[in-house]
Amino acid sequence: MSEEREMTVHQACVLLKCRNVWRWGIVNIARRQSVAEHAYLVTVIGLALYDQCMKQHSLLERSSFAAFLMKHDAEEAMIGDIPATVKRAIEMRSPGILTSVKRDMGAYEAKSHAFDRTPLYALAKIADHVEAYKFASENAAPQAVIDHVNETLVNAVTKGMSDYAVAVEWTRLQAVVEELIAAE
């Protein structure tokens, strides 16, 4: 058995806090959603995309991808759900400040994973946006929010198709995304 561990006890404790952190803090929405619920749903969607759309499969890669998906927003247990636009504005004014704050607070950041700049990172982004679009649409978010989330989903698919055309069956992915969005 390998000595490397996917998750430490500290990281598990951080993840458990996600059940008490709410998403959509600046959006008037009909139902609250915890970061833990979001992470679970992104994991389900991401694994469906992996299983249905990746041209090559590996059980080890799939297992690591599942762990990555589950932990993709773990930092929010410590810093909350800060909208991406706010994060970008903070980073523009003080590059690296969010990383320092997260580190100081003991946040576990899953994004510094080996999947960065790979087809699996593209699938993770798409799964994240599919879940956000589905949740916003089903929970009476303002139309402008739904439109924005849809635009980010379309952009993620377009970028993924451009960057990783060979690794993923993109026509199949688009059909799977539509089916997942339509599911009740």
PLY file of the C-alpha trace (Angstrom):
ply
format ascii 1.0
element vertex 184
property float x
property float y
property float z
element edge 183
property int vertex1
property int vertex2
end_header
0.00 0.00 0.00
1.24 3.47 -0.85
2.35 5.80 1.94
0.68 8.75 0.21
-2.75 9.69 1.46
-5.41 11.53 -0.52
-6.81 13.26 2.55
-5.48 14.04 6.00
-7.67 14.10 9.11
-7.28 17.90 9.19
-8.52 18.13 5.61
-11.50 15.91 6.46
-12.34 18.19 9.40
-12.21 21.22 7.09
-14.49 19.47 4.60
-16.98 18.59 7.32
-17.34 22.32 8.03
-18.67 22.78 4.47
-22.09 21.61 5.62
-22.38 24.86 7.60
-21.20 27.26 4.88
-23.88 28.68 2.60
-23.50 29.42 -1.08
-25.28 32.14 -3.04
-24.73 34.76 -0.33
-25.32 37.74 -2.60
-28.16 36.21 -4.64
-31.82 36.23 -3.68
-32.66 32.55 -4.11
-35.61 30.41 -2.95
-33.59 27.74 -1.10
-30.26 27.75 0.72
-27.51 25.43 -0.42
-24.49 24.38 1.60
-21.03 24.05 0.10
-21.19 20.35 1.07
-24.37 19.82 -0.98
-22.79 21.62 -3.91
-19.60 19.54 -3.65
-21.59 16.29 -3.59
-23.61 17.29 -6.66
-20.50 18.46 -8.54
-18.89 15.09 -7.75
-21.89 13.19 -9.15
-21.99 15.35 -12.29
-18.21 15.25 -12.77
-18.07 11.46 -12.50
-20.92 11.15 -14.99
-18.99 13.37 -17.41
-15.81 11.35 -16.84
-17.53 7.99 -17.34
-19.52 9.07 -20.38
-17.14 11.42 -22.16
-13.47 10.67 -21.51
-11.93 8.69 -24.35
-9.52 6.87 -22.01
-10.42 5.58 -18.55
-8.36 4.62 -15.53
-9.76 3.48 -12.20
-6.94 5.24 -10.35
-7.47 8.47 -12.30
-11.25 8.26 -11.71
-10.70 7.77 -7.97
-8.34 10.76 -7.77
-10.76 12.82 -9.86
-13.64 11.96 -7.48
-11.55 13.11 -4.51
-10.63 16.31 -6.36
-14.29 17.04 -7.19
-15.38 16.45 -3.62
-12.72 18.87 -2.34
-12.91 21.48 -5.10
-14.41 24.20 -2.86
-12.94 23.06 0.48
-11.34 26.46 1.07
-14.83 27.92 1.44
-15.16 26.14 4.80
-12.69 28.71 6.12
-13.24 31.83 4.01
-16.87 31.45 2.92
-18.30 31.53 -0.57
-16.80 34.66 -2.08
-18.14 35.45 -5.56
-15.55 34.99 -8.33
-15.92 38.62 -9.40
-14.97 39.76 -5.88
-12.03 37.33 -5.76
-10.75 38.69 -9.08
-11.06 42.30 -7.88
-9.17 41.49 -4.66
-6.43 39.69 -6.55
-6.09 42.56 -9.03
-5.47 45.00 -6.18
-3.28 42.70 -4.07
-1.96 39.70 -6.02
-1.55 36.64 -3.80
-3.48 38.08 -0.85
-6.28 35.50 -0.97
-3.76 32.66 -1.01
-2.05 34.16 2.04
-5.33 34.61 3.91
-6.41 31.05 3.11
-3.09 29.67 4.27
-3.20 31.76 7.46
-6.70 30.45 8.21
-5.70 26.84 7.61
-7.87 26.48 4.54
-7.39 23.38 2.47
-7.14 24.39 -1.16
-7.86 21.55 -3.56
-7.25 23.64 -6.67
-3.47 23.24 -6.48
-3.92 19.65 -7.64
-2.24 17.74 -10.43
-5.38 18.13 -12.57
-4.63 21.81 -13.25
-4.42 22.45 -17.02
-5.73 18.98 -17.93
-8.94 17.70 -19.52
-10.10 16.63 -16.05
-9.81 20.17 -14.73
-11.95 21.27 -17.69
-14.53 18.58 -16.80
-14.47 19.74 -13.16
-15.16 23.34 -14.21
-17.99 22.20 -16.47
-19.49 20.05 -13.68
-19.26 23.03 -11.31
-21.09 25.28 -13.77
-23.71 22.63 -14.63
-24.54 22.28 -10.93
-24.70 26.04 -10.40
-26.92 26.51 -13.47
-29.23 23.69 -12.42
-29.50 24.95 -8.83
-30.07 28.58 -9.86
-32.70 27.57 -12.44
-34.57 25.29 -10.03
-34.53 27.72 -7.11
-35.88 30.95 -8.56
-32.61 32.84 -8.91
-32.93 36.14 -10.76
-32.84 35.68 -14.54
-29.65 37.74 -14.79
-27.91 35.25 -12.46
-29.19 32.27 -14.45
-28.02 33.91 -17.69
-24.58 34.63 -16.19
-24.15 31.06 -14.93
-25.26 29.73 -18.32
-22.72 31.98 -20.04
-19.92 30.69 -17.78
-21.01 27.11 -18.56
-20.96 27.76 -22.31
-17.53 29.41 -21.98
-16.17 26.46 -19.98
-17.38 23.98 -22.61
-16.00 26.11 -25.44
-12.61 26.47 -23.73
-12.50 22.76 -22.94
-13.29 21.88 -26.55
-10.54 24.21 -27.72
-7.89 23.07 -25.25
-8.64 19.34 -25.01
-10.31 18.34 -28.28
-8.54 14.98 -28.42
-9.21 13.65 -24.91
-12.95 14.18 -24.56
-15.94 13.21 -26.70
-17.37 16.74 -26.83
-20.53 15.93 -28.79
-21.33 13.30 -26.18
-20.49 15.75 -23.39
-22.95 18.31 -24.69
-25.69 15.65 -24.81
-24.87 14.46 -21.27
-24.87 18.04 -19.95
-28.30 18.66 -21.49
-29.62 15.42 -20.00
-28.24 16.23 -16.53
-29.72 19.74 -16.61
-33.10 18.37 -17.64
-33.12 15.66 -14.93
-35.52 16.19 -12.03
0 1
1 2
2 3
3 4
4 5
5 6
6 7
7 8
8 9
9 10
10 11
11 12
12 13
13 14
14 15
15 16
16 17
17 18
18 19
19 20
20 21
21 22
22 23
23 24
24 25
25 26
26 27
27 28
28 29
29 30
30 31
31 32
32 33
33 34
34 35
35 36
36 37
37 38
38 39
39 40
40 41
41 42
42 43
43 44
44 45
45 46
46 47
47 48
48 49
49 50
50 51
51 52
52 53
53 54
54 55
55 56
56 57
57 58
58 59
59 60
60 61
61 62
62 63
63 64
64 65
65 66
66 67
67 68
68 69
69 70
70 71
71 72
72 73
73 74
74 75
75 76
76 77
77 78
78 79
79 80
80 81
81 82
82 83
83 84
84 85
85 86
86 87
87 88
88 89
89 90
90 91
91 92
92 93
93 94
94 95
95 96
96 97
97 98
98 99
99 100
100 101
101 102
102 103
103 104
104 105
105 106
106 107
107 108
108 109
109 110
110 111
111 112
112 113
113 114
114 115
115 116
116 117
117 118
118 119
119 120
120 121
121 122
122 123
123 124
124 125
125 126
126 127
127 128
128 129
129 130
130 131
131 132
132 133
133 134
134 135
135 136
136 137
137 138
138 139
139 140
140 141
141 142
142 143
143 144
144 145
145 146
146 147
147 148
148 149
149 150
150 151
151 152
152 153
153 154
154 155
155 156
156 157
157 158
158 159
159 160
160 161
161 162
162 163
163 164
164 165
165 166
166 167
167 168
168 169
169 170
170 171
171 172
172 173
173 174
174 175
175 176
176 177
177 178
178 179
179 180
180 181
181 182
182 183
